[in-house]
Amino acid sequence: MQDSSSHFTPQELQDWQAALQEANRNNIWCHCRQCDREWVASEEESCPDCGSDRVEHIPCWQFPDD
């Protein structure tokens, strides 16, 4: 039985989640809160400049194309 609060069938939800995972692959915007460096990576990682783990990670698909 499908949850009445969901707009997706279980298969549609699984497909949507898989599409988000694919969009994230090789497209994670990273911002180091320690040294302020910004870069794009394929996964969440520490800062390559200062080694800090204080890094903000945002999937690039969330940014609009201009």
C-alpha positions, 0 to 999 in steps of 0.5 A, spaced: 500 500 500 502 506 497 503 512 503 498 517 501 502 523 503 507 520 497 507 523 490 511 517 487 510 510 487 516 506 490 519 505 483 518 512 481 522 514 488 527 509 487 528 512 480 528 519 482 533 517 488 538 514 482 537 520 478 540 524 484 546 520 485 548 520 478 547 528 478 552 528 484 557 524 480 563 528 479 559 534 481 560 536 488 561 543 489 566 544 495 568 550 499 573 550 505 571 554 511 578 554 513 582 557 507 576 559 503 578 555 497 573 552 492 573 547 487 569 541 484 570 534 486 567 527 484 566 526 492 566 529 499 573 530 501 578 534 505 581 541 502 587 539 498 590 546 500 590 546 507 587 539 509 581 541 513 575 537 514 571 543 515 569 543 508 562 545 505 559 540 500 553 542 495 551 538 489 552 542 483 545 540 480 542 545 485 545 551 482 541 554 476 544 554 469 545 561 467 
